[in-house]
């Protein structure tokens, strides 16, 4: 199994005939799926425009690509999450960086296979609910207490933003 279950395969080239439509899950509303598919078609037409990537031709300055594409995309996601999902900054951070937290929390879980996957999801959900709903963390697994699990989360968050100090203090306790 791939180490990061959320990593997307590297695209070799975009297939113009590829179906990128969304399908309904068990709790999805048909109108939500229709909206996502309409959005998908709009994006497909937009990036299919022959001059869309002219801005990036030549030297491909990565900072321009980041600010022009990625940063704007991240802002849209953050606005949506704030308006529709949660107003708590830590909860939004957990959602938008779920794969990052999954990789780190999975290293603390002693199980293997599907049990490891389930336990890791349970831990991340518990931390999310702690911030989003003020629910106490009852699923501790490798952590001694709720405070220790929150400390681990904060260490990972600080590490993400470039400050490894707290992470270096606590990582040895859980790996």
N, C-alpha and C positions, 0 to 999 in steps of 0.2 A: 504494500500500500504506500502511496506517495506520502511523504512526511507532512506536507501541508495539504489537507483535503480540499481547501478552498482555492488552491492555485489553479489558474486557468492555463491550458496548454498554449504554447507559443504559436501564434498564427503564422502559417507559411505564406498565405496570400488570401485576401478576402474573396470568397466565392460569391459572385453577384447573384447567384441563384439560391444561396443559402437561406434557409427559413429561420428567421430570428423572431418568431412570434412567441408570445407568452401563452402558457396554458394555465387553466384554473387548477388550483389546489383544492383540498377538501373544504377550506374555510374562505376561499376567494369568492368575491362577488363578480358576476359576469360583467357588470359595467366597469369594474376596475380593470379586468383583463382587456376589455375593449379599449379602454383609455390607454393602457400600456402598449397595446398593439398599434394604435393610432400614433402614439408618441414614437414607437419604434420605426414606423414607416416614415415619419417626418425626419427623424435622424438619418435614416437610410438615404432619403432624397437629398438631405443637406450635405452629407459627406460624399455623396455621389456626384455633386456638382464639380465640374472639371477644374474650377479655380479655388476650391475650398482649401487645399493644402499648399497653394502657391506661397503663402506666408512662410511656410516651413521649408521651402525648397532651398537649395544651396547649403549653407553652413549648419542649418538646423540648431540654432541656439537653444539649449535645453531650458534655460531660464525663461525664455519667451514662450516655449511650448508649455512649460509648467503654468505660467501666469495666464496664458491665453486659453488653454484648454482645461487642464486639471484643476487649477484653483477655482475657476468659475463653476466647474462641475461640482466640486466639493462645497462651494457656497450654496448652490441649489439644494444639494442633499441636506446640508445643515438647516437651511430655512424650512424645508419640508419636515424634517424630523422635529424641529422645534415647534412647528405649528400643529403637526398631526400626531406625533408619537410621545414626546417627552420634552419638558422644558428644563430638565436637569442636565447640566453640562457633562457630568461624568457618565450619565446614562447614554447620552448621545455619543460620547467618545467610545464607549464600549461597543455600541452598535456599529459605528463607522470603522472601527479597528478590530472587529470581531476575530478575523483571521490571526491577527497579531496576538491577541489574548488567548485564542485557542492554542496556538503553538506553545506559548509559555505555560499556561495552566496544565496542558496535557503532560508536560514534563514532570509535574508534581504528582500526577495520578499514578498509583501503583498497579492498576489493572492493565490488561491488554485487550486488544481487539475492540469489539462493539461495547464492552463494559467500560473501557477506557474512554471511548467516544462519549457515551452517556454521562459518565461521571464528570468529564470535562465540561460538557454542556451544562450540567447541573451547577457546577461551581461558578461558571460565568453568569448564569441566570441568577444565582443567589446574590452575586455582587451587583448585578444590574438592578435587581429588586431592592437591594439595600439602599442604593442611591435614588432610584425612581419612586419607590413606594414606602421608604423608611421601614422596610421589613427586616427583622433580625436575620442574620445568616445562621442557619441551623445545619447546613451541609458543610462540614469542615474538611473531611477527607484528611489530607496531610497537614492541615493547619491546626494549631493549638486552640485558636480562639477566633472570634469574629474580628477582633482588632488586628490579629496577625494576618488574616486574609486581606483585610482592607489595606494594611501596610504593604503587602505584596502587590496588590493592584496599584497603589500609589507609586511604588518603586518602578513598576513596569511603565506607568504613565510618564514618570520623570525620565526614565531611560529613553522612551520614545522621543521626548523633546530634547534629548541630548545631555541630560544630567544623570550620570551613572552612580552617583554617590549612594543613594538609598538602596538601589538595586544591589550594589556590591556588598552592602551591609547585610541584606536579608536573603540573597539568593542561595547561599550555602545551607540555609536551614531547611529548604524545601526540595532541593534537587539531590 
